[in-house]
Amino acid sequence: MDSTTLLQSLDLSLPSPAYIAGAILFGLVGMAAFAYGKRTQRSQTKWIGVALMLYPYAISRTWLLYLVGGILCAGLFIARE
């Protein structure tokens, strides 16, 4: 039994390349926002950065990943003063 069949029998599937790319992209944006917020003492920017880094672990749908990531990035843009 190969690994793909085993994963499907356990009702698990591998994420799509679009999901992986989005998770990496939003994670990097979140890491940069966290570092910037920490350096400039902006707590809102820092916490949005933390959210951008962690939310891909809780979301499994690709379209939802991009929707939430876009909303959080818009929040960063609005919070920039």
C-alpha positions as CSV (number, residue, x, y, z in Angstrom):
1,M,0.0,0.0,0.0
2,D,1.6,3.3,-1.0
3,S,1.4,6.4,1.1
4,T,-1.2,8.2,-0.9
5,T,-3.6,5.4,-0.6
6,L,-2.9,5.1,3.1
7,L,-3.6,8.8,3.6
8,Q,-6.8,8.6,1.7
9,S,-7.9,5.6,3.7
10,L,-7.3,7.7,6.9
11,D,-9.4,10.5,5.4
12,L,-6.3,12.7,5.2
13,S,-5.0,14.6,2.2
14,L,-2.0,16.6,1.4
15,P,-2.4,20.4,1.0
16,S,-2.3,21.8,-2.5
17,P,0.7,23.8,-3.8
18,A,-1.5,27.0,-3.7
19,Y,-2.2,26.4,0.0
20,I,1.4,25.8,0.8
21,A,2.5,29.0,-1.1
22,G,-0.2,31.0,0.7
23,A,0.8,29.7,4.1
24,I,4.5,30.6,3.4
25,L,3.6,34.0,2.0
26,F,1.3,35.0,4.9
27,G,3.8,33.5,7.4
28,L,6.6,35.7,6.0
29,V,4.4,38.8,6.0
30,G,3.4,38.0,9.6
31,M,7.0,37.5,10.7
32,A,8.0,40.9,9.2
33,A,4.9,42.6,10.8
34,F,5.8,41.1,14.2
35,A,9.4,42.3,14.0
36,Y,8.3,45.7,12.9
37,G,5.7,46.0,15.6
38,K,8.1,44.8,18.2
39,R,10.8,47.3,17.1
40,T,8.4,50.3,16.9
41,Q,6.4,49.3,20.1
42,R,3.1,49.0,18.1
43,S,1.2,46.3,19.8
44,Q,-1.6,46.1,17.2
45,T,0.9,45.5,14.4
46,K,2.7,42.9,16.5
47,W,-0.5,40.9,17.2
48,I,-1.7,41.0,13.7
49,G,1.7,39.6,12.7
50,V,1.3,36.8,15.2
51,A,-2.2,36.1,13.8
52,L,-0.8,36.0,10.3
53,M,1.9,33.5,11.3
54,L,-0.5,31.2,13.2
55,Y,-3.9,31.1,11.5
56,P,-2.8,28.8,8.6
57,Y,-2.6,26.0,11.2
58,A,-6.3,26.4,12.0
59,I,-7.7,26.8,8.4
60,S,-7.7,23.9,5.9
61,R,-9.5,25.4,2.9
62,T,-7.3,27.3,0.4
63,W,-9.9,30.0,-0.5
64,L,-10.4,30.7,3.2
65,L,-6.7,30.9,3.8
66,Y,-6.4,33.6,1.2
67,L,-9.6,35.4,2.4
68,V,-8.4,35.6,6.0
69,G,-4.9,36.5,5.0
70,G,-6.1,39.3,2.8
71,I,-8.3,40.7,5.6
72,L,-5.4,40.5,8.1
73,C,-3.1,42.2,5.6
74,A,-5.7,44.9,5.1
75,G,-5.7,45.3,8.9
76,L,-2.0,45.9,8.8
77,F,-2.4,48.5,6.1
78,I,-5.1,50.3,8.1
79,A,-3.1,50.1,11.3
80,R,0.1,51.6,9.9
81,E,-0.8,55.2,10.9
